[in-house]
Amino acid sequence: MTQINLRLTVKELELLATLASDQLFRREFIDPKMPGYKSNFAEVSMGKALVARMRSILDPRCAGRTPSAALAD
């Protein structure tokens, strides 16, 4: 799998995590009620894992960890 490095400020990462979380909520609870919607469970699961990784990087209790170490989890 190809990896991409991206430099973000803490504020940018916080915003990205919030926006991604909101979109996941929409995909999981709102979109399925729309006619013709086809859910993709694997994509939603991957998104949830990604949001969790972003939030773990932002977690002050993980201050001793480097962002690359948090991404490796």
Biotite code that builds the C-alpha atoms (Angstrom):
import biotite.structure as struc

atoms = struc.array([
    struc.Atom([0.000, 0.000, 0.000], chain_id="A", res_id=1, res_name="MET", atom_name="CA", element="C"),
    struc.Atom([1.327, 3.427, -0.905], chain_id="A", res_id=2, res_name="THR", atom_name="CA", element="C"),
    struc.Atom([1.822, 5.783, 2.018], chain_id="A", res_id=3, res_name="GLN", atom_name="CA", element="C"),
    struc.Atom([1.548, 9.556, 1.828], chain_id="A", res_id=4, res_name="ILE", atom_name="CA", element="C"),
    struc.Atom([3.000, 11.977, 4.365], chain_id="A", res_id=5, res_name="ASN", atom_name="CA", element="C"),
    struc.Atom([0.976, 15.082, 5.110], chain_id="A", res_id=6, res_name="LEU", atom_name="CA", element="C"),
    struc.Atom([1.981, 17.950, 7.362], chain_id="A", res_id=7, res_name="ARG", atom_name="CA", element="C"),
    struc.Atom([-0.893, 19.547, 9.271], chain_id="A", res_id=8, res_name="LEU", atom_name="CA", element="C"),
    struc.Atom([-1.184, 21.956, 12.145], chain_id="A", res_id=9, res_name="THR", atom_name="CA", element="C"),
    struc.Atom([-2.989, 20.786, 15.251], chain_id="A", res_id=10, res_name="VAL", atom_name="CA", element="C"),
    struc.Atom([-5.952, 23.024, 14.377], chain_id="A", res_id=11, res_name="LYS", atom_name="CA", element="C"),
    struc.Atom([-6.118, 21.575, 10.855], chain_id="A", res_id=12, res_name="GLU", atom_name="CA", element="C"),
    struc.Atom([-6.029, 18.014, 12.182], chain_id="A", res_id=13, res_name="LEU", atom_name="CA", element="C"),
    struc.Atom([-8.745, 18.817, 14.738], chain_id="A", res_id=14, res_name="GLU", atom_name="CA", element="C"),
    struc.Atom([-10.941, 20.252, 11.975], chain_id="A", res_id=15, res_name="LEU", atom_name="CA", element="C"),
    struc.Atom([-10.286, 17.307, 9.670], chain_id="A", res_id=16, res_name="LEU", atom_name="CA", element="C"),
    struc.Atom([-11.134, 14.808, 12.414], chain_id="A", res_id=17, res_name="ALA", atom_name="CA", element="C"),
    struc.Atom([-14.376, 16.655, 13.192], chain_id="A", res_id=18, res_name="THR", atom_name="CA", element="C"),
    struc.Atom([-15.426, 16.868, 9.545], chain_id="A", res_id=19, res_name="LEU", atom_name="CA", element="C"),
    struc.Atom([-14.624, 13.199, 8.955], chain_id="A", res_id=20, res_name="ALA", atom_name="CA", element="C"),
    struc.Atom([-16.563, 12.186, 12.055], chain_id="A", res_id=21, res_name="SER", atom_name="CA", element="C"),
    struc.Atom([-19.582, 14.196, 10.918], chain_id="A", res_id=22, res_name="ASP", atom_name="CA", element="C"),
    struc.Atom([-19.441, 12.603, 7.473], chain_id="A", res_id=23, res_name="GLN", atom_name="CA", element="C"),
    struc.Atom([-19.237, 9.120, 8.982], chain_id="A", res_id=24, res_name="LEU", atom_name="CA", element="C"),
    struc.Atom([-22.315, 9.854, 11.084], chain_id="A", res_id=25, res_name="PHE", atom_name="CA", element="C"),
    struc.Atom([-24.140, 10.894, 7.928], chain_id="A", res_id=26, res_name="ARG", atom_name="CA", element="C"),
    struc.Atom([-23.067, 7.760, 6.046], chain_id="A", res_id=27, res_name="ARG", atom_name="CA", element="C"),
    struc.Atom([-24.028, 5.476, 8.913], chain_id="A", res_id=28, res_name="GLU", atom_name="CA", element="C"),
    struc.Atom([-27.349, 6.959, 10.031], chain_id="A", res_id=29, res_name="PHE", atom_name="CA", element="C"),
    struc.Atom([-28.753, 9.467, 7.524], chain_id="A", res_id=30, res_name="ILE", atom_name="CA", element="C"),
    struc.Atom([-27.810, 8.263, 4.039], chain_id="A", res_id=31, res_name="ASP", atom_name="CA", element="C"),
    struc.Atom([-29.244, 4.730, 4.486], chain_id="A", res_id=32, res_name="PRO", atom_name="CA", element="C"),
    struc.Atom([-32.699, 6.308, 4.727], chain_id="A", res_id=33, res_name="LYS", atom_name="CA", element="C"),
    struc.Atom([-32.360, 7.810, 1.235], chain_id="A", res_id=34, res_name="MET", atom_name="CA", element="C"),
    struc.Atom([-33.806, 5.847, -1.688], chain_id="A", res_id=35, res_name="PRO", atom_name="CA", element="C"),
    struc.Atom([-31.208, 3.970, -3.700], chain_id="A", res_id=36, res_name="GLY", atom_name="CA", element="C"),
    struc.Atom([-28.417, 4.364, -1.157], chain_id="A", res_id=37, res_name="TYR", atom_name="CA", element="C"),
    struc.Atom([-25.956, 1.479, -1.080], chain_id="A", res_id=38, res_name="LYS", atom_name="CA", element="C"),
    struc.Atom([-23.909, 1.279, 2.090], chain_id="A", res_id=39, res_name="SER", atom_name="CA", element="C"),
    struc.Atom([-20.252, 0.304, 2.120], chain_id="A", res_id=40, res_name="ASN", atom_name="CA", element="C"),
    struc.Atom([-19.543, -1.169, 5.554], chain_id="A", res_id=41, res_name="PHE", atom_name="CA", element="C"),
    struc.Atom([-15.825, -1.618, 4.870], chain_id="A", res_id=42, res_name="ALA", atom_name="CA", element="C"),
    struc.Atom([-15.423, 2.039, 3.933], chain_id="A", res_id=43, res_name="GLU", atom_name="CA", element="C"),
    struc.Atom([-17.303, 3.240, 7.027], chain_id="A", res_id=44, res_name="VAL", atom_name="CA", element="C"),
    struc.Atom([-15.203, 0.957, 9.225], chain_id="A", res_id=45, res_name="SER", atom_name="CA", element="C"),
    struc.Atom([-11.986, 2.245, 7.673], chain_id="A", res_id=46, res_name="MET", atom_name="CA", element="C"),
    struc.Atom([-13.192, 5.806, 8.204], chain_id="A", res_id=47, res_name="GLY", atom_name="CA", element="C"),
    struc.Atom([-13.936, 5.141, 11.867], chain_id="A", res_id=48, res_name="LYS", atom_name="CA", element="C"),
    struc.Atom([-10.452, 3.692, 12.347], chain_id="A", res_id=49, res_name="ALA", atom_name="CA", element="C"),
    struc.Atom([-8.911, 6.712, 10.637], chain_id="A", res_id=50, res_name="LEU", atom_name="CA", element="C"),
    struc.Atom([-10.844, 9.159, 12.820], chain_id="A", res_id=51, res_name="VAL", atom_name="CA", element="C"),
    struc.Atom([-9.754, 7.190, 15.894], chain_id="A", res_id=52, res_name="ALA", atom_name="CA", element="C"),
    struc.Atom([-6.110, 7.438, 14.781], chain_id="A", res_id=53, res_name="ARG", atom_name="CA", element="C"),
    struc.Atom([-6.405, 11.185, 14.215], chain_id="A", res_id=54, res_name="MET", atom_name="CA", element="C"),
    struc.Atom([-7.993, 11.658, 17.635], chain_id="A", res_id=55, res_name="ARG", atom_name="CA", element="C"),
    struc.Atom([-5.293, 9.561, 19.313], chain_id="A", res_id=56, res_name="SER", atom_name="CA", element="C"),
    struc.Atom([-2.673, 11.871, 17.815], chain_id="A", res_id=57, res_name="ILE", atom_name="CA", element="C"),
    struc.Atom([-4.542, 14.866, 19.240], chain_id="A", res_id=58, res_name="LEU", atom_name="CA", element="C"),
    struc.Atom([-5.043, 13.258, 22.662], chain_id="A", res_id=59, res_name="ASP", atom_name="CA", element="C"),
    struc.Atom([-2.918, 15.124, 25.257], chain_id="A", res_id=60, res_name="PRO", atom_name="CA", element="C"),
    struc.Atom([-2.397, 11.861, 27.165], chain_id="A", res_id=61, res_name="ARG", atom_name="CA", element="C"),
    struc.Atom([-0.394, 10.676, 24.163], chain_id="A", res_id=62, res_name="CYS", atom_name="CA", element="C"),
    struc.Atom([1.893, 13.735, 24.309], chain_id="A", res_id=63, res_name="ALA", atom_name="CA", element="C"),
    struc.Atom([5.006, 11.574, 24.589], chain_id="A", res_id=64, res_name="GLY", atom_name="CA", element="C"),
    struc.Atom([4.210, 9.768, 21.357], chain_id="A", res_id=65, res_name="ARG", atom_name="CA", element="C"),
    struc.Atom([5.286, 11.090, 18.011], chain_id="A", res_id=66, res_name="THR", atom_name="CA", element="C"),
    struc.Atom([2.648, 11.444, 15.282], chain_id="A", res_id=67, res_name="PRO", atom_name="CA", element="C"),
    struc.Atom([4.390, 8.753, 13.245], chain_id="A", res_id=68, res_name="SER", atom_name="CA", element="C"),
    struc.Atom([4.257, 6.340, 16.190], chain_id="A", res_id=69, res_name="ALA", atom_name="CA", element="C"),
    struc.Atom([0.541, 7.009, 16.634], chain_id="A", res_id=70, res_name="ALA", atom_name="CA", element="C"),
    struc.Atom([-0.061, 6.395, 12.937], chain_id="A", res_id=71, res_name="LEU", atom_name="CA", element="C"),
    struc.Atom([1.756, 3.071, 13.122], chain_id="A", res_id=72, res_name="ALA", atom_name="CA", element="C"),
    struc.Atom([-0.806, 1.657, 15.601], chain_id="A", res_id=73, res_name="ASP", atom_name="CA", element="C"),
])
